[in-house]
């Protein structure tokens, strides 16, 4: 670890400067951790390198977008080529049409879509379209699901809203919250009851089919199928928020993985290949309500910007051509990591759970299976922080919050996995001794 003449690390010096100009010293709350976050100089493949000269095997992967790891050559080449042609036009391009067609090919339920700039925009506009289409006011969301940072969904939200103790945010009028119904995840009876009493006024149900923002929480068997039937029976639009799971669990996302067809879908993260872009889409009859075809207004200067479109298009092309190799490889690596974590937990007599699916995984320091927000909140946060710090000292970077998810990429090698598994075991062994 390189230190300056002052005895401080470069990261600490930068953090002290950042705190004077950025709230909490960061531009997103999930990046903050004690005593201070490391600042990044560069990243390539599975490795992320700090300004202090440290290198880490990265399982944060920018919170999910980097399915090919950092600095993918194919993505960078596509971006460099586009840069020579211009960065922003404010007019349509051929590539954005091809990109949209490839998205729809990969996820057939998305018959028509609109490109936007972030997951927050995508979910916000999807909800607005659902209201415009149905003529109803209310939406249903689930405890611990994070759908961005706009007013209607910052009610018992996941991600940083849990970590920093603010499941609801100041600045949101009470009347806004009245139109958002929050239910426990994996509780089909609760959904049946609310739909029975208020279904006539519910425009949409929005859900992370696999929750990736409260740690990692999987749907119980049959839960999503029952959700689909209930919403269909009552004219409620089912919105799958696949910002995280889109192109992650399978080429067609969670809806392909679980064989469920939602009415609308939101996409992001992997969609941009490391660049900012997102999308919302769904059945043609619904999306035709979006301006200029319909009366649901949505616009954005940077929507469909050519740089992000170039990066996203080549990313989806690679996944489309190689899905039968990429996804089995990632799933195999995920199973290997899960088994190793579970073995270490058992060997060191630690009360912990390991949730995983495809190339996503997370450990919870809890004695009970974690199947919803309430059970996730009962996890030992201090133990997780200790685990995180021990991994960091071993050269392994996982998301600093218990309420995030770890991601594998095609850039992670067998040597990376072997070193990681050893680091997991050492960290859990040390936690066990302290405990």
Secondary structure in CASP SS format (residue, H / E / C, confidence):
PFRMAT SS
TARGET T0000
AUTHOR 0000-0000-0000
METHOD secondary structure of the structure
MODEL  1
X C 1.00
X C 1.00
X E 1.00
X C 1.00
X C 1.00
X C 1.00
X C 1.00
X C 1.00
X E 1.00
X H 1.00
X H 1.00
X H 1.00
X H 1.00
X H 1.00
X H 1.00
X H 1.00
X H 1.00
X H 1.00
X H 1.00
X H 1.00
X H 1.00
X C 1.00
X H 1.00
X H 1.00
X H 1.00
X C 1.00
X C 1.00
X C 1.00
X H 1.00
X H 1.00
X H 1.00
X C 1.00
X C 1.00
X C 1.00
X C 1.00
X C 1.00
X C 1.00
X C 1.00
X C 1.00
X E 1.00
X E 1.00
X E 1.00
X E 1.00
X E 1.00
X E 1.00
X C 1.00
X E 1.00
X E 1.00
X E 1.00
X E 1.00
X C 1.00
X C 1.00
X C 1.00
X C 1.00
X E 1.00
X E 1.00
X E 1.00
X E 1.00
X C 1.00
X C 1.00
X H 1.00
X H 1.00
X H 1.00
X C 1.00
X C 1.00
X C 1.00
X C 1.00
X C 1.00
X C 1.00
X E 1.00
X C 1.00
X C 1.00
X H 1.00
X H 1.00
X H 1.00
X H 1.00
X H 1.00
X H 1.00
X H 1.00
X H 1.00
X H 1.00
X H 1.00
X H 1.00
X C 1.00
X C 1.00
X C 1.00
X C 1.00
X C 1.00
X C 1.00
X C 1.00
X C 1.00
X C 1.00
X C 1.00
X H 1.00
X H 1.00
X H 1.00
X H 1.00
X H 1.00
X H 1.00
X H 1.00
X H 1.00
X H 1.00
X H 1.00
X H 1.00
X H 1.00
X H 1.00
X C 1.00
X C 1.00
X C 1.00
X C 1.00
X C 1.00
X E 1.00
X E 1.00
X E 1.00
X E 1.00
X E 1.00
X C 1.00
X C 1.00
X H 1.00
X H 1.00
X H 1.00
X H 1.00
X H 1.00
X H 1.00
X H 1.00
X H 1.00
X H 1.00
X H 1.00
X H 1.00
X H 1.00
X H 1.00
X H 1.00
X H 1.00
X H 1.00
X C 1.00
X C 1.00
X C 1.00
X E 1.00
X E 1.00
X E 1.00
X E 1.00
X E 1.00
X C 1.00
X C 1.00
X C 1.00
X C 1.00
X C 1.00
X C 1.00
X C 1.00
X C 1.00
X H 1.00
X H 1.00
X H 1.00
X C 1.00
X C 1.00
X C 1.00
X C 1.00
X C 1.00
X C 1.00
X H 1.00
X H 1.00
X H 1.00
X H 1.00
X C 1.00
X C 1.00
X C 1.00
X C 1.00
X C 1.00
X C 1.00
X C 1.00
X C 1.00
X C 1.00
X C 1.00
X H 1.00
X H 1.00
X H 1.00
X H 1.00
X C 1.00
X C 1.00
X E 1.00
X E 1.00
X E 1.00
X E 1.00
X C 1.00
X C 1.00
X C 1.00
X C 1.00
X H 1.00
X H 1.00
X H 1.00
X H 1.00
X H 1.00
X H 1.00
X H 1.00
X H 1.00
X H 1.00
X H 1.00
X H 1.00
X H 1.00
X H 1.00
X H 1.00
X E 1.00
X E 1.00
X E 1.00
X E 1.00
X E 1.00
X E 1.00
X C 1.00
X C 1.00
X C 1.00
X E 1.00
X C 1.00
X C 1.00
X C 1.00
X C 1.00
X C 1.00
X E 1.00
X C 1.00
X C 1.00
X C 1.00
X C 1.00
X C 1.00
X H 1.00
X H 1.00
X H 1.00
X H 1.00
X H 1.00
X H 1.00
X H 1.00
X H 1.00
X H 1.00
X H 1.00
X H 1.00
X C 1.00
X C 1.00
X C 1.00
X E 1.00
X E 1.00
X E 1.00
X E 1.00
X E 1.00
X E 1.00
X C 1.00
X C 1.00
X C 1.00
X E 1.00
X C 1.00
X C 1.00
X C 1.00
X E 1.00
X C 1.00
X C 1.00
X H 1.00
X H 1.00
X H 1.00
X H 1.00
X H 1.00
X C 1.00
X C 1.00
X C 1.00
X C 1.00
X C 1.00
X C 1.00
X E 1.00
X E 1.00
X E 1.00
X E 1.00
X C 1.00
X H 1.00
X H 1.00
X H 1.00
X H 1.00
X C 1.00
X C 1.00
X C 1.00
X C 1.00
X C 1.00
X E 1.00
X E 1.00
X E 1.00
X E 1.00
X E 1.00
X C 1.00
X H 1.00
X H 1.00
X H 1.00
X H 1.00
X C 1.00
X C 1.00
X E 1.00
X C 1.00
X C 1.00
X C 1.00
X C 1.00
X C 1.00
X E 1.00
X C 1.00
X C 1.00
X C 1.00
X C 1.00
X C 1.00
X C 1.00
X C 1.00
X C 1.00
X C 1.00
X H 1.00
X H 1.00
X H 1.00
X H 1.00
X H 1.00
X H 1.00
X H 1.00
X H 1.00
X H 1.00
X H 1.00
X H 1.00
X H 1.00
X H 1.00
X H 1.00
X H 1.00
X H 1.00
X H 1.00
X H 1.00
X H 1.00
X H 1.00
X H 1.00
X H 1.00
X H 1.00
X H 1.00
X H 1.00
X H 1.00
X H 1.00
X H 1.00
X H 1.00
X H 1.00
X H 1.00
X H 1.00
X H 1.00
X H 1.00
X H 1.00
X H 1.00
X H 1.00
X H 1.00
X H 1.00
X H 1.00
X H 1.00
X H 1.00
X C 1.00
X C 1.00
X C 1.00
X C 1.00
X C 1.00
X E 1.00
X E 1.00
X E 1.00
X E 1.00
X E 1.00
X C 1.00
X C 1.00
X E 1.00
X E 1.00
X E 1.00
X E 1.00
X E 1.00
X C 1.00
X C 1.00
X C 1.00
X C 1.00
X C 1.00
X C 1.00
X C 1.00
X C 1.00
X H 1.00
X H 1.00
X H 1.00
X H 1.00
X H 1.00
X C 1.00
X C 1.00
X C 1.00
X H 1.00
X H 1.00
X H 1.00
X H 1.00
X H 1.00
X H 1.00
X H 1.00
X H 1.00
X H 1.00
X H 1.00
X H 1.00
X H 1.00
X H 1.00
X C 1.00
X C 1.00
X E 1.00
X E 1.00
X C 1.00
X C 1.00
X C 1.00
X C 1.00
X C 1.00
X C 1.00
X C 1.00
X C 1.00
X E 1.00
X E 1.00
X C 1.00
X C 1.00
X C 1.00
X C 1.00
X C 1.00
X C 1.00
X H 1.00
X H 1.00
X H 1.00
X H 1.00
X H 1.00
X H 1.00
X H 1.00
X H 1.00
X H 1.00
X H 1.00
X H 1.00
X H 1.00
X H 1.00
X H 1.00
X H 1.00
X H 1.00
X H 1.00
X H 1.00
X H 1.00
X H 1.00
X H 1.00
X C 1.00
END
